[in-house]
Amino acid sequence: MPYRIVVVDDDPLILKRAWSILREAEMQVAVLKSGSQLLEYLKSNEHPDLILLDISMPEMDGFTTLQELRKQEKQEHCHQAIPVIFLTANEEVATEVKGLAYGAMDYIKKPFIPSVLLLRVQHAVELVHLQRHLAQEVDRKTRENEQLFFHVVSSLASAIDAKDTYTNGHSTRVADYTKEIARRYGYTEQEQDIIYMMGLLHDVGKIGVPDSVINKPSRLTDAEFELIKTHTLVGGRILENIKEMPRLSAGARWHHERYGGGGYPDGLVGEAIPLDARIIAVADAYDAMTSNRSYRHALPQATVREEIVRGKGTQFDPKCADLMLSMIDEDHDYTLREMPKKPEQQD
């Protein structure tokens, strides 16, 4: 595909000469007489591979044009800035320094030598294409690694859930509720993905708790409850070793802290509890109430709502609780819960 070049200069002879040289090299060339024409051109045309921009132009010089171009790109949410090379007859070093500081790739002196113009343009476009290709490869590999990590996290969460015979998809539901609360709170999509994984892994510390304690159908002894509580510390220690995602450990360690105090393992209060953990806490409690247990079925939706309201400011962050309540109020058919197994799914 031929390179697309835009040349901006108020001198028609310069435009004609540049157009002729670049067209002879089989490039697509558009020539414009002012900075304002360039800005209008870019609004309705495909962005070029490179802009050759004269500095000394009436009304709007090259420096001002480049500044306005970058503003326009930002307003249009362009992912990649169009590379710019300045054209100038000015020999002063200060002019070159100023242009480079404004973000230009290079300078070409006027009057230009055809072979020099052509080589500078070719090298500049090839360099930009190489940089973009490398960036795309990095993005692709990053997405592949993130997907692999997500699969590992999902498998680990399933393994943890399998330890508890009385839960069915607890970690996935908590992750789903957590992500939706975070979305309503204002988290970005990337932050929502992170807290979703935190939700999946919030109970990872249960891997260190004996199955006999986790699955005990009767009331736990004080010693057994203390053993259960250690899953927050174990989970925190496991996940803090993932240095690339330092936030992961917060959900595992602090999702049983209470907003008004009295939680575990560290007795944190209020906003001293990380926000991620405060969100997971209400999602976890909601799923506990809306899941079937050996000694009871999922609680009625009205009862669950009352418990969330009762826990505002004591067990739960009030804002996180309100967001969970809004989800409950929108769930007219009570689908946000562990659904009963079909007969063929029963053991």
VOPAGU-2260 file (C-alpha; in pm, 1 decimal, decimal comma):
REM VOPAGU-2260
SITE   aa  ch    i         X         Y         Z
SITE  MET   A    0       0,0       0,0       0,0
SITE  PRO   A    1     153,7     337,8     -97,2
SITE  TYR   A    2     251,7     579,9     174,5
SITE  ARG   A    3       6,3     866,8     229,4
SITE  ILE   A    4     181,1    1201,9     270,2
SITE  VAL   A    5      36,5    1549,2     329,5
SITE  VAL   A    6     252,6    1852,4     246,7
SITE  VAL   A    7     159,2    2189,5     398,3
SITE  ASP   A    8     332,5    2505,2     270,9
SITE  ASP   A    9     218,4    2851,5     164,0
SITE  ASP   A   10     465,6    2849,0    -129,3
SITE  PRO   A   11     303,8    2690,0    -438,7
SITE  LEU   A   12     644,4    2613,0    -591,1
SITE  ILE   A   13     744,6    2412,0    -284,5
SITE  LEU   A   14     413,1    2224,9    -296,4
SITE  LYS   A   15     451,6    2146,3    -665,4
SITE  ARG   A   16     812,1    2029,5    -622,0
SITE  ALA   A   17     734,5    1809,4    -319,4
SITE  TRP   A   18     426,0    1664,1    -490,0
SITE  SER   A   19     629,2    1575,3    -800,7
SITE  ILE   A   20     911,9    1406,9    -605,6
SITE  LEU   A   21     684,5    1199,9    -383,8
SITE  ARG   A   22     441,3    1105,9    -659,7
SITE  GLU   A   23     730,7     983,1    -870,4
SITE  ALA   A   24     810,5     748,6    -580,1
SITE  GLU   A   25     450,3     619,4    -604,7
SITE  MET   A   26     329,4     781,4    -283,5
SITE  GLN   A   27     -17,2     928,0    -236,3
SITE  VAL   A   28      26,0    1301,2    -185,2
SITE  ALA   A   29    -210,6    1579,1     -77,2
SITE  VAL   A   30     -86,2    1939,6     -84,9
SITE  LEU   A   31    -235,9    2213,9     130,4
SITE  LYS   A   32    -158,8    2585,4     161,9
SITE  SER   A   33    -218,2    2651,7     534,8
SITE  GLY   A   34    -244,5    2505,8     879,6
SITE  SER   A   35    -618,2    2570,0     892,1
SITE  GLN   A   36    -662,4    2375,6     566,4
SITE  LEU   A   37    -470,1    2085,9     722,0
SITE  LEU   A   38    -693,2    2074,2    1029,5
SITE  GLU   A   39   -1007,3    2076,4     814,5
SITE  TYR   A   40    -862,7    1813,8     579,6
SITE  LEU   A   41    -793,6    1574,7     865,8
SITE  LYS   A   42   -1150,5    1595,3     991,6
SITE  SER   A   43   -1290,4    1433,3     678,3
SITE  ASN   A   44   -1002,4    1228,6     534,0
SITE  GLU   A   45    -806,6     922,2     635,3
SITE  HIS   A   46    -508,0    1017,9     844,8
SITE  PRO   A   47    -182,0    1021,0     649,0
SITE  ASP   A   48     133,9     829,7     733,6
SITE  LEU   A   49     330,0    1156,0     757,0
SITE  ILE   A   50     283,4    1533,9     743,0
SITE  LEU   A   51     549,7    1765,3     597,3
SITE  LEU   A   52     472,1    2098,6     762,8
SITE  ASP   A   53     622,2    2436,3     683,2
SITE  ILE   A   54     708,5    2651,4     983,6
SITE  SER   A   55     685,6    3003,3     837,1
SITE  MET   A   56     328,3    3047,6     718,1
SITE  PRO   A   57      91,4    3347,0     754,5
SITE  GLU   A   58    -199,7    3339,5    1000,2
SITE  MET   A   59     -97,5    3009,2    1161,2
SITE  ASP   A   60     266,7    2905,1    1164,3
SITE  GLY   A   61     386,7    2545,3    1179,1
SITE  PHE   A   62     436,5    2541,9    1555,5
SITE  THR   A   63      81,6    2662,1    1621,5
SITE  THR   A   64     -54,7    2421,2    1359,9
SITE  LEU   A   65     117,7    2127,9    1529,4
SITE  GLN   A   66     -21,1    2231,3    1868,1
SITE  GLU   A   67    -373,4    2253,8    1725,5
SITE  LEU   A   68    -327,9    1920,1    1549,8
SITE  ARG   A   69    -240,8    1747,2    1877,4
SITE  LYS   A   70    -542,7    1905,9    2048,3
SITE  GLN   A   71    -767,1    1786,5    1766,0
SITE  GLU   A   72    -627,0    1433,9    1788,4
SITE  LYS   A   73    -691,1    1430,4    2162,4
SITE  GLN   A   74   -1050,5    1549,1    2116,7
SITE  GLU   A   75   -1107,7    1277,1    1856,9
SITE  HIS   A   76    -947,6    1016,9    2087,4
SITE  CYS   A   77    -691,5     917,4    1824,1
SITE  HIS   A   78    -482,0     623,2    1942,3
SITE  GLN   A   79    -172,6     731,1    1748,1
SITE  ALA   A   80     -41,0    1078,9    1675,1
SITE  ILE   A   81      35,8    1157,3    1311,1
SITE  PRO   A   82     412,7    1197,2    1268,6
SITE  VAL   A   83     526,6    1542,3    1151,5
SITE  ILE   A   84     846,3    1661,4     985,1
SITE  PHE   A   85     900,2    2037,9     967,7
SITE  LEU   A   86    1006,2    2212,3     648,9
SITE  THR   A   87    1214,1    2525,3     711,0
SITE  ALA   A   88    1466,0    2758,6     556,1
SITE  ASN   A   89    1564,8    2877,0     904,5
SITE  GLU   A   90    1918,8    2772,8     999,3
SITE  GLU   A   91    1892,6    2865,8    1366,9
SITE  VAL   A   92    1946,3    2584,3    1615,1
SITE  ALA   A   93    1685,2    2735,7    1846,5
SITE  THR   A   94    1420,3    2682,9    1579,8
SITE  GLU   A   95    1508,9    2314,9    1548,6
SITE  VAL   A   96    1507,7    2269,2    1924,7
SITE  LYS   A   97    1167,7    2434,7    1952,4
SITE  GLY   A   98    1021,1    2216,0    1679,4
SITE  LEU   A   99    1152,7    1894,6    1832,9
SITE  ALA   A  100    1021,0    2005,1    2171,5
SITE  TYR   A  101     676,9    2044,8    2011,0
SITE  GLY   A  102     692,4    1681,4    1900,9
SITE  ALA   A  103     822,8    1691,3    1543,5
SITE  MET   A  104    1015,3    1386,5    1424,6
SITE  ASP   A  105    1271,4    1572,6    1216,8
SITE  TYR   A  106    1356,2    1874,2    1002,5
SITE  ILE   A  107    1409,5    1905,3     629,4
SITE  LYS   A  108    1585,1    2221,6     512,7
SITE  LYS   A  109    1450,7    2422,8     220,0
SITE  PRO   A  110    1526,5    2433,3     -61,2
SITE  PHE   A  111    1541,3    2055,3     -36,5
SITE  ILE   A  112    1733,6    1811,0    -248,8
SITE  PRO   A  113    1494,4    1557,0    -405,3
SITE  SER   A  114    1691,5    1250,6    -294,7
SITE  VAL   A  115    1722,1    1382,9      61,3
SITE  LEU   A  116    1350,0    1459,5      81,6
SITE  LEU   A  117    1262,7    1115,4     -45,7
SITE  LEU   A  118    1500,2     933,0     189,8
SITE  ARG   A  119    1389,0    1133,2     493,4
SITE  VAL   A  120    1022,9    1062,9     418,1
SITE  GLN   A  121    1080,8     691,8     352,3
SITE  HIS   A  122    1289,6     645,4     666,2
SITE  ALA   A  123    1042,0     836,3     882,1
SITE  VAL   A  124     739,4     636,8     763,0
SITE  GLU   A  125     923,8     304,4     787,2
SITE  LEU   A  126    1031,0     387,9    1141,9
SITE  VAL   A  127     674,5     478,7    1244,3
SITE  HIS   A  128     535,7     161,9    1085,2
SITE  LEU   A  129     797,6     -46,3    1264,6
SITE  GLN   A  130     714,8     118,1    1597,9
SITE  ARG   A  131     342,4      59,4    1545,4
SITE  HIS   A  132     400,4    -301,8    1442,3
SITE  LEU   A  133     608,3    -362,7    1753,7
SITE  ALA   A  134     342,7    -195,2    1968,2
SITE  GLN   A  135      74,9    -416,2    1813,6
SITE  GLU   A  136     285,3    -726,5    1877,9
SITE  VAL   A  137     338,2    -622,7    2238,3
SITE  ASP   A  138     -37,1    -563,0    2276,7
SITE  ARG   A  139    -113,5    -901,4    2120,5
SITE  LYS   A  140     128,8   -1084,4    2346,9
SITE  THR   A  141      -3,2    -892,7    2646,0
SITE  ARG   A  142    -360,4    -995,2    2562,5
SITE  GLU   A  143    -249,7   -1356,8    2518,2
SITE  ASN   A  144     -76,0   -1352,5    2856,9
SITE  GLU   A  145    -375,8   -1186,8    3021,9
SITE  GLN   A  146    -605,7   -1450,6    2873,4
SITE  LEU   A  147    -378,2   -1729,7    2992,7
SITE  PHE   A  148    -361,4   -1574,2    3338,0
SITE  PHE   A  149    -741,2   -1544,1    3344,4
SITE  HIS   A  150    -779,6   -1913,9    3256,4
SITE  VAL   A  151    -536,6   -2008,8    3533,9
SITE  VAL   A  152    -724,5   -1786,7    3780,6
SITE  SER   A  153   -1059,7   -1936,2    3676,2
SITE  SER   A  154    -927,0   -2290,5    3713,3
SITE  LEU   A  155    -785,4   -2210,5    4055,8
SITE  ALA   A  156   -1115,1   -2054,8    4165,3
SITE  SER   A  157   -1301,9   -2365,9    4050,4
SITE  ALA   A  158   -1059,5   -2584,1    4245,8
SITE  ILE   A  159   -1120,4   -2378,6    4559,9
SITE  ASP   A  160   -1497,8   -2396,2    4517,2
SITE  ALA   A  161   -1472,2   -2773,2    4474,5
SITE  LYS   A  162   -1339,7   -2800,4    4831,4
SITE  ASP   A  163   -1677,7   -2686,2    4960,2
SITE  THR   A  164   -1952,4   -2934,3    4877,9
SITE  TYR   A  165   -2216,5   -2680,4    4982,5
SITE  THR   A  166   -2125,9   -2414,5    4727,6
SITE  ASN   A  167   -2175,5   -2420,5    4353,9
SITE  GLY   A  168   -1987,1   -2151,9    4161,3
SITE  HIS   A  169   -1950,6   -1920,7    4461,2
SITE  SER   A  170   -1630,0   -1753,9    4340,8
SITE  THR   A  171   -1765,6   -1686,8    3992,4
SITE  ARG   A  172   -2085,6   -1532,2    4127,3
SITE  VAL   A  173   -1892,3   -1315,6    4372,2
SITE  ALA   A  174   -1667,6   -1205,7    4086,5
SITE  ASP   A  175   -1972,2   -1119,2    3872,9
SITE  TYR   A  176   -2140,1    -919,0    4149,8
SITE  THR   A  177   -1810,5    -751,1    4236,1
SITE  LYS   A  178   -1749,7    -640,5    3878,5
SITE  GLU   A  179   -2100,8    -497,0    3846,5
SITE  ILE   A  180   -2071,6    -304,9    4174,6
SITE  ALA   A  181   -1733,2    -171,7    4058,6
SITE  ARG   A  182   -1882,5     -66,3    3723,9
SITE  ARG   A  183   -2156,1     127,3    3901,1
SITE  TYR   A  184   -1898,1     276,7    4134,9
SITE  GLY   A  185   -1714,9     420,8    3833,8
SITE  TYR   A  186   -1430,9     176,0    3771,5
SITE  THR   A  187   -1281,3     174,0    3422,5
SITE  GLU   A  188   -1312,0    -142,5    3212,4
SITE  GLN   A  189    -953,1    -235,0    3292,7
SITE  GLU   A  190   -1013,3    -184,1    3665,4
SITE  GLN   A  191   -1330,9    -392,9    3640,4
SITE  ASP   A  192   -1130,9    -679,1    3489,1
SITE  ILE   A  193    -881,5    -661,5    3773,7
SITE  ILE   A  194   -1143,4    -661,9    4048,0
SITE  TYR   A  195   -1323,7    -946,8    3871,2
SITE  MET   A  196   -1009,0   -1157,4    3913,2
SITE  MET   A  197    -985,9   -1041,1    4274,2
SITE  GLY   A  198   -1340,2   -1167,0    4323,2
SITE  LEU   A  199   -1252,5   -1501,2    4168,8
SITE  LEU   A  200    -957,3   -1539,6    4404,5
SITE  HIS   A  201   -1098,7   -1392,2    4724,4
SITE  ASP   A  202   -1123,8   -1736,1    4889,7
SITE  VAL   A  203    -797,3   -1877,9    4754,8
SITE  GLY   A  204    -668,2   -1907,8    5113,3
SITE  LYS   A  205    -919,6   -2187,0    5179,6
SITE  ILE   A  206    -676,0   -2414,9    5005,1
SITE  GLY   A  207    -497,2   -2425,1    5339,4
SITE  VAL   A  208    -808,0   -2511,3    5544,1
SITE  PRO   A  209    -894,4   -2881,1    5597,8
SITE  ASP   A  210   -1196,9   -3005,3    5399,7
SITE  SER   A  211   -1343,4   -3148,6    5719,2
SITE  VAL   A  212   -1372,0   -2796,7    5861,5
SITE  ILE   A  213   -1498,1   -2631,3    5543,4
SITE  ASN   A  214   -1765,7   -2899,2    5493,4
SITE  LYS   A  215   -1868,3   -2945,9    5855,4
SITE  PRO   A  216   -2252,6   -2946,3    5853,4
SITE  SER   A  217   -2288,5   -2853,7    6220,3
SITE  ARG   A  218   -2181,3   -2544,2    6409,6
SITE  LEU   A  219   -1805,7   -2477,0    6413,4
SITE  THR   A  220   -1615,8   -2479,9    6741,6
SITE  ASP   A  221   -1423,7   -2166,2    6836,0
SITE  ALA   A  222   -1099,8   -2337,1    6733,4
SITE  GLU   A  223   -1244,6   -2438,5    6397,5
SITE  PHE   A  224   -1372,3   -2085,8    6333,7
SITE  GLU   A  225   -1026,8   -1947,3    6410,4
SITE  LEU   A  226    -891,1   -2194,3    6156,5
SITE  ILE   A  227   -1143,1   -2077,1    5895,3
SITE  LYS   A  228   -1040,6   -1716,3    5958,3
SITE  THR   A  229    -682,5   -1794,8    5860,7
SITE  HIS   A  230    -789,5   -1826,2    5496,1
SITE  THR   A  231    -767,6   -1447,3    5467,1
SITE  LEU   A  232    -403,6   -1444,8    5578,5
SITE  VAL   A  233    -311,0   -1745,9    5367,5
SITE  GLY   A  234    -484,4   -1598,4    5061,6
SITE  GLY   A  235    -312,5   -1266,0    5110,2
SITE  ARG   A  236      28,0   -1431,3    5132,2
SITE  ILE   A  237     -34,2   -1644,0    4823,4
SITE  LEU   A  238    -143,5   -1353,0    4606,5
SITE  GLU   A  239     107,8   -1096,6    4726,1
SITE  ASN   A  240     371,2   -1305,2    4547,2
SITE  ILE   A  241     216,9   -1198,7    4214,1
SITE  LYS   A  242     421,4    -879,8    4188,5
SITE  GLU   A  243     275,8    -786,3    3849,3
SITE  MET   A  244     -71,3    -739,9    4006,6
SITE  PRO   A  245     -16,0    -614,7    4361,7
SITE  ARG   A  246    -386,0    -536,6    4414,4
SITE  LEU   A  247    -489,6    -902,6    4397,8
SITE  SER   A  248    -393,3    -979,0    4755,2
SITE  ALA   A  249    -612,1    -702,1    4903,9
SITE  GLY   A  250    -937,2    -878,9    4822,6
SITE  ALA   A  251    -825,1   -1210,5    4967,0
SITE  ARG   A  252    -685,1   -1060,2    5287,1
SITE  TRP   A  253    -945,6    -798,7    5375,0
SITE  HIS   A  254   -1285,3    -911,2    5238,2
SITE  HIS   A  255   -1394,2   -1007,5    5594,3
SITE  GLU   A  256   -1308,1    -671,9    5747,3
SITE  ARG   A  257   -1611,5    -475,0    5868,5
SITE  TYR   A  258   -1665,2    -111,0    5778,0
SITE  GLY   A  259   -1761,4     -25,9    6135,0
SITE  GLY   A  260   -1485,9    -237,8    6287,7
SITE  GLY   A  261   -1474,5    -584,1    6441,5
SITE  GLY   A  262   -1374,4    -772,4    6126,4
SITE  TYR   A  263   -1067,2    -983,0    6059,4
SITE  PRO   A  264    -776,2   -1041,9    6015,2
SITE  ASP   A  265    -648,0    -689,4    6093,5
SITE  GLY   A  266    -948,7    -510,8    6243,3
SITE  LEU   A  267    -940,9    -232,8    5982,3
SITE  VAL   A  268   -1215,0      30,9    5995,6
SITE  GLY   A  269   -1386,8     244,7    5732,3
SITE  GLU   A  270   -1177,6     366,4    5442,7
SITE  ALA   A  271    -865,9     209,2    5589,8
SITE  ILE   A  272   -1007,7    -103,4    5425,6
SITE  PRO   A  273    -909,5     -93,5    5055,8
SITE  LEU   A  274   -1206,1      -8,3    4832,7
SITE  ASP   A  275   -1162,6    -328,0    4631,0
SITE  ALA   A  276   -1202,4    -532,1    4949,1
SITE  ARG   A  277   -1506,9    -329,3    5057,9
SITE  ILE   A  278   -1675,4    -405,2    4726,2
SITE  ILE   A  279   -1591,0    -775,6    4745,7
SITE  ALA   A  280   -1718,1    -787,6    5104,6
SITE  VAL   A  281   -2074,0    -693,0    5013,8
SITE  ALA   A  282   -2072,6    -917,7    4705,1
SITE  ASP   A  283   -1945,5   -1210,6    4914,3
SITE  ALA   A  284   -2205,3   -1157,8    5186,8
SITE  TYR   A  285   -2482,3   -1127,4    4928,2
SITE  ASP   A  286   -2383,6   -1456,6    4766,4
SITE  ALA   A  287   -2362,4   -1630,6    5102,7
SITE  MET   A  288   -2721,9   -1531,3    5173,7
SITE  THR   A  289   -2851,3   -1617,5    4827,0
SITE  SER   A  290   -2682,1   -1959,7    4805,4
SITE  ASN   A  291   -2813,0   -2296,2    4919,3
SITE  ARG   A  292   -2654,7   -2451,9    5223,5
SITE  SER   A  293   -2682,3   -2793,7    5386,3
SITE  TYR   A  294   -2902,2   -2644,0    5658,5
SITE  ARG   A  295   -3111,5   -2400,2    5450,8
SITE  HIS   A  296   -3207,2   -2286,8    5103,7
SITE  ALA   A  297   -3123,6   -1944,4    4961,1
SITE  LEU   A  298   -3288,9   -1673,6    5168,5
SITE  PRO   A  299   -3586,2   -1481,6    5026,7
SITE  GLN   A  300   -3485,2   -1172,9    4833,2
SITE  ALA   A  301   -3665,9    -939,0    5074,0
SITE  THR   A  302   -3476,4   -1089,6    5367,7
SITE  VAL   A  303   -3143,9   -1049,2    5188,1
SITE  ARG   A  304   -3225,4    -687,2    5113,2
SITE  GLU   A  305   -3308,8    -619,7    5477,4
SITE  GLU   A  306   -2976,0    -769,8    5584,9
SITE  ILE   A  307   -2780,9    -551,6    5342,7
SITE  VAL   A  308   -2966,4    -242,8    5470,1
SITE  ARG   A  309   -2901,6    -348,8    5830,3
SITE  GLY   A  310   -2530,1    -386,0    5758,4
SITE  LYS   A  311   -2480,6     -41,2    5603,8
SITE  GLY   A  312   -2213,2     146,1    5793,6
SITE  THR   A  313   -2143,3    -145,1    6028,4
SITE  GLN   A  314   -2055,9    -445,4    5815,7
SITE  PHE   A  315   -2057,0    -275,4    5474,7
SITE  ASP   A  316   -1933,0      44,1    5315,6
SITE  PRO   A  317   -2258,8     244,5    5276,8
SITE  LYS   A  318   -2196,6     334,6    4911,8
SITE  CYS   A  319   -2106,8     -23,4    4816,6
SITE  ALA   A  320   -2415,6    -145,3    5001,4
SITE  ASP   A  321   -2635,5     105,9    4816,8
SITE  LEU   A  322   -2500,0     -14,6    4483,4
SITE  MET   A  323   -2575,0    -374,4    4581,3
SITE  LEU   A  324   -2924,9    -267,4    4686,1
SITE  SER   A  325   -2980,2    -104,0    4346,8
SITE  MET   A  326   -2886,9    -434,2    4182,3
SITE  ILE   A  327   -3132,9    -617,0    4407,7
SITE  ASP   A  328   -3411,2    -371,9    4328,1
SITE  GLU   A  329   -3355,4    -418,9    3954,1
SITE  ASP   A  330   -3355,8    -799,2    3987,8
SITE  HIS   A  331   -3734,0    -844,3    3970,5
SITE  ASP   A  332   -3716,7   -1218,9    3900,7
SITE  TYR   A  333   -3451,7   -1287,1    4167,3
SITE  THR   A  334   -3198,9   -1435,0    3924,8
SITE  LEU   A  335   -2893,5   -1304,5    4111,4
SITE  ARG   A  336   -2847,6   -1614,5    4325,3
SITE  GLU   A  337   -2739,7   -1976,0    4316,3
SITE  MET   A  338   -3007,0   -2146,6    4115,1
SITE  PRO   A  339   -3134,9   -2487,0    4233,4
SITE  LYS   A  340   -2984,2   -2781,1    4047,7
SITE  LYS   A  341   -3197,8   -2960,9    3794,7
SITE  PRO   A  342   -3282,6   -3322,8    3885,1
SITE  GLU   A  343   -3024,1   -3461,1    3639,1
SITE  GLN   A  344   -2757,6   -3245,5    3807,1
SITE  GLN   A  345   -2821,6   -3384,5    4152,8
SITE  ASP   A  346   -2571,4   -3632,7    4291,5
